[in-house]
Amino acid sequence: MTEALSVSALPQSWFRSQLREFCRIVSGATPKTSVSEFWGGPFPWVTPNDLSTHKAKVVVSGARSLTQAGYDSCSTRLVPAGSVLFTSRAPIGYVAIAGQSLCTNQGFKTAVPDGRIDSEYLYWHLQERTNSIRERASGTTFLEISAKGFGDTEINVPPLAEQRVIVDVLEGQFTLLDAVFESVRRSRVEAVRLRRALLRDAFSGVLTNPHLGPGELPAGWSRRQLVAVSELIRGVTYKKSQAVDHPADGFVPLVRATNIEVDHLLLNEFVYVPASVVREDQYLRSGDIVLAVSSGSSSVVGKSAMVREIGATTFGAFCGVLRPSAELLADFLRFVVQSPGIREMWSEAARGTNINNLKRDQIISTEIVIPPLAEQHEIVELLERELGLLDLALKAADRIEMEAKSFRRSLLHSAFNGELTREWRESNG
């Protein structure tokens, strides 16, 4: 079954057809990797992994190449320069133009144009068609588009001269969009740098004492282990058969490590456990710092969020709660445990075979700096203001990126239904 383009009418000079009507479809293959004589020869050989790190439009080689014996040992075939490579699995949708004669592994379906369609036009058209190609893919281990399915892909084909105009317009616009995406990327990198610097300065004393000497602590500050200024409470253990995924009488919602995001809790993905398995001190309180202490991913360990108003809620065994003493503001502790130094230290300390675990002693022995309460208030106010501004900047960057992506999709759509070059046709008809 072929997929239909959503365009109902095309310009008079255009027509719609299947990819196979304009291109020879070529599949790739892999020689035995254990035979050294098959590798390191004159035949460039490309894999999807090569395109994952190579973002340019044209590809001339991959990380490995084949000898004549390797080429002859399998069903891969050389395709000429100008062929359009399309990854057909793991993942579907990387596109590149062959800059010279080369061959590929089985992760590609390559379109070899017959001269009636421009390689660069096809390169962009296949990017526009990727979602619909992906929708027709099938497979159990991973999705894959077959050679027949790839050849079934419907394309819109204008005259060659108009194809080249479309390419010129698209690439001019995409150059501008690439500059936008790069600016957004740099903004995010700078925001991360500033956040780290702010937190470093806050907990070295420099933020509130700008004339402090290197390695000095401000007057009234002290270094203390967490065990001296907070209580660590481990989460509820329960049998899976005891939990339900909906509210019920006698059950309470339970926060898991997966509920912890950066500085906030997801409160709509609870499981519920019997109240009978929950100790009184395991109910979350306002000001508690919920901490992920176990996870299959070390990057999750150390995530934390402060509890605001949450009602009668408990937390699971993959979590711990730091409950600050009277000499430590909850908001100050919140920022302390989110600081890169501590977060990275805990993430690296977590060990395990299948599950990464952060041990109790590793947490409570962590040394932190403690300013006087008045200065803790000042630091929290400064951090909330400055980090709030950074968050606003990041949200603005997200909006710009989203709008740029939307414009890119719209541009591709208009390019391949004839709208982009309507005025050009009227002037050159």
N, C-alpha and C positions, 0 to 999 in steps of 0.2 A: 504494500500500500504506500502511495506517495503522499507527501504532505502538501497542502495547498497554501500558497501565499495569500495573505490577507488583502492584497490589492485587488480591487474588483475591475479596474480599467487601467490600461497602460497607454502611453503615447503611441500614436500610429506607427512610428518607426521602430518601436520595440516589439519584442515577442517573448513569450514565456516558454521555457522548455526544461527538460531534465538535464542535470549536470553531465550525464553520460553522452548526451548528444553533441557536446562540445569538447569533451575531455576523455582521454583514456584513463581508467582508474587502475592504479597499480598498488599492490600490497607489498609489505616488507617481510623480512624474516631474520632470524638470528642463527649464526653458526654455533657449533658446540663451543661453549666458553672454556672448556677444559683443554682444548687443543690449541697449543700456543702457535702452531704453524698457520692458524687461520687469522691471526691478528697482527696488526702493525704494518699493513701493506698500503698500496696506492689508492684503494677505493674508500673514499669518505663514507662513513656510516653513521646515521643519526638516530637517536632515540628520543622519546618524549622528555626524558630527564634533561637532555641537552637543551631543549626549548624552554624548560622551566627556568633555566638560568640565563638564557639568551633571548633578550626581548626585542632584538632588532628585526626588521622586516625580512632581511635576507640572511640565509644561513649557508655557509660553504662547507662546513664539516662538523663532526661531533667529537666527543672525547676519544673515540676509538675509530679505527679504520680496519678494513679487511684486506687480506692478501688475495691473490687469484684463487688459491686453494679454498680459502674461506668463502669467497664469493660463489665459487662453483659448488660448494657443499650444501648450499641451502637455496631457497626459492626467492631470496631478495633479488631485485632487479634495479639496475641503474636507471635513473630518470634524468632527463636533460635539464640544463639551466633554464629557469623560467617555470619549471613545474611548481605547483602549489601543494605544500605538505600540510596535512591536517591530521592531528592526533585523534585516533578513533577510539581510544580507551585510556584510562588511568593517567590523565583525565582526557575527556573529549573536548576538543576545541582550541588547542594551540595551533596557530597557523603561521607558516613561513614560506618564503619563496626560495627555491634552490638557486644559489648564486653560481653553481657549477654542477657538472654531472656528479650525482651522488646516489647512495642507496639508504634504505631505512630498515629499522626492525619492524616487527609485526604490529607495533603500536600506532602505525600510520596507515591512512589511505591517501594516496597521492594523486592529484588531478593533473594530467599532462595536457594542456590546452592544444587545440588543433589549428590555432591561428586566427580563429574567428572571435576569440575572447582574450582580452588583455590580462596578463598574469596579475598585475597590480589591482585591476578591477575585481578579478576573482578573489584575490587575497582579502579585500575589504568586504566583498559580498558574502564570503564564507563566514566572516566574523559576524555579520548581521544575521546569518542563517544558523548560527551555532545552537541557539536554544531549541529551535525546531528540530535540528538534527539530533540533539541530545534526547528530546522527547521520544524519538523513534528508536532509540538504542534499546538493547535488551541484554540480559546476562544474569547469572546468579552470583558469581564471585565479584564481578564488576561489570558496569554497563559498557557495551561496545556497539559501534555502528558497523555493520557488515559492508563489504565492497558493494553489494547490490543496493543496500540501503543508502549508502553514500551517493551512488550513482543516481538513485531515485530523487535526490534533492532537487527541488524546483528552483530555478533561477530566472531572473529577469535580465534580458540581454538587449541593450541598445546598440546602435551602430558603433564601430570601433572608435571613431572620432569622439563621440559623446562619452564612451567609456573613459577615454583619457582625460576629458574635461572633468568628469566626476572624480577621478583619482586626484587631479590637481586641486580641486576645491576641497575635497575631504582632507587631504594631507595638509593643506594650508590651515584649515580650521583645527585639525588635530594637533598641529604644532603649537597653536595657542592654548589648546586644552592641556597639552602635556606640561606647558609652563605653569598652568593653574595647579595641576596635580603635584608638580614638584614644589611649588610654593606651599601647598598644604602640607606636604611631607616635611618640609623644613620647619614649618610652624609647629608641627607635632614634636619633632626632635627638640626644638628649642624649648617648648613647654615642659617636656620631660626634664631637660637640663635645669631649667629654672626651678622646677618643683624640687628636684634633688638638692639644689643649692640652698633653697629656702629652708628645707628641713634640716640640712646640715648646719646652717647658720643658727637655726632656732635651738638646736640641742648641743651646740658648742658654746652658746652664750653670746655669739657675735650679733645675732639679730637684735637683741635688746641692749647690748653693750658693744657698740661698734669699734671702740678703741681698745678692745681686749687684745692682749699679746698672744702669740701662738702657744697653744698648749695650756693656757691659763683657764681657770674657772672663775666666773664672777664671784664676788663676795656673797656669801649666803647660800651658794649652790653646793650640792654634795653628790657624790657618786654612790648609788645604792643598788643592790640586787632587787629584782622584782619581788622576791619572796618577802622583803622587808617592808614593802609599800603596797602590796596587793595580795589577794588570795586567789589561787588557781583552783578552779572547780572542774572536775572532769564530767563528761556528759553521761546521759542515761544509756544503760545497756538494756536491750530488749530482744526478744525473739521476733524474727520476721513474721511469724504466724500471729503475733499479738498486734501488729500494726494494721491500720486501715487507711485508705486514701481519701476519706471523706469525714466530715465532722460527725461525732456520735456522742451520746450521753456517756459520761464517765471517761472520755478520752480527751487528751490535750494535744494541740499542735506541737510538732517537734521540728526544730531547725537542724538541718544537716549542713555539711561542708559545702554542698552544692547551692545552698541558699545564700552563701556569703559572696558578695561582690565587693568591689573596692569601695569601702566606706558606706555600704548600705546592705540591708538584708532583703532578699526576695521573699515576700510574704504571701505569695499565691501558689507555692509549690510544696506545701506541707505534706508530711504523713502524720498520722495521729496515733498516739500510744496510750495505753491505759494509765490513768492517773495513779493507779496503785504501784507502778514501777518508778515513780518520780519522787525523789526526796524533796523536802521543802527548799533546801538551798539550790536545787537544780531548776527552780523556776527563774526565768530571766527577769532581771530588774532593770529599771532605767539607770543608765550609766555603766552597765556591764559591757565589757569588750568581748565579743564572741570571736573565737580564733579557730581556724581550721588547723587541726593538729595531725590528721591522718588523711591520706589520699593516695590514689593510684598515680597521681602526677605530683612531682615535687614542686611544680610551679603553683599549685593550689595551696600547699602547706604554708602557713604564715599569713594567709588572707585574713583580714579582720574587719569588723564593723561594730560600731557602738549601738547599743540598744537605746531607743528613745521610749516611746509608749507602745507597748506590744501586747499587753494583756497577759492572761495566764498561758504562758508558752514555755516549753522546755527545749533542750538541745541534746543531740545525739552523741554517741561515743567517739565519733570522728571530730568532735569539737571540744574546745575547752572554753572556760570563761575566766577572764581576769577581772576581779572585783576590787577596785582601788580602795585604799584606806583613806582616812580623812585628810591626810597631808598631800594627797595627789588628786588633782582634778581629773574627772573621767575624760573630758575633752583633751586634756594635755596628754594623758596616757594613750588616747586614740591616735593622736599624731605621732607619738613616740613609736608605737608598734607598727605604724605604717611607714616609718622612715626607711629609706632604702637599705641602710646598714643593717638594721635588725631584721627586716623582711628577708634580705638575701642571706644573712647568717642562718636564720631558721630554716630557710628552704634548702640550703646546702647541708645543714646538720641532719635533716630528715633522712632516715635510712630504713630499708626493709627489702624483703624479697619481692613480693607482689604489691605491698602497700608501703608507702613512705610514711614513717612515724616520727613525730617530734616528741621526745621523751619529756616527762615532767621536769626532771632536773635541768634539762637544756633550756627550758622556759624560765623557771623560777631563778636560775642562777645568772640570767642575763642582767648585765649591769646597765643602768640608765642614769641620766643626770636628773637631779631634782632641784629646781629653783624654789624660792619662797612662793607661797600661794599667790601673792599679788602679782608676781612676775609670771607665774603660770597663766594667770588670766590675761596678762598683756600679750604673751606669746600666742595664746590661742586666738585672741582677737586679730593680731597681725597675720597669722597664718590663714585664718578663715577669710580675711579680706583679700590677701594676695592670691591665695589658691583659688578663691572664688573668681577673681579676675582671669586667672589662667583657664579655669573651667569654662567661662564664658567665651574665651578666645577659641578653645577647642571645639565648643559647640558651633561657633561661627564657621570654623574650618570644616566641620562635618557637614554643615548646610551647604557651603560652597562646593564641597566635593560631590554631594548628592545632586546638586543642581547641574554640575558639570557632567556627571554621568548620565543624567536625564537628557541633557542637551546632546551628548554623544549618541545615545540611542536614537533620539529624534532625527539627528543628522543622517545617521546610517539608513534609517527608515525612508527618509525623503530622498536620499540618493538613489535607492533601488526601486522606487515607485515612479520616478521621473519628475518629481516635484522640484528637486534641487536644481535641475538644469532646464526648467520650463522656459525661463527668459532667454537662455542661450539658444534653445531650439527656435524660439520665435525670431531671434536675431539672425539665425543661421539656416533657417528652413528654406 
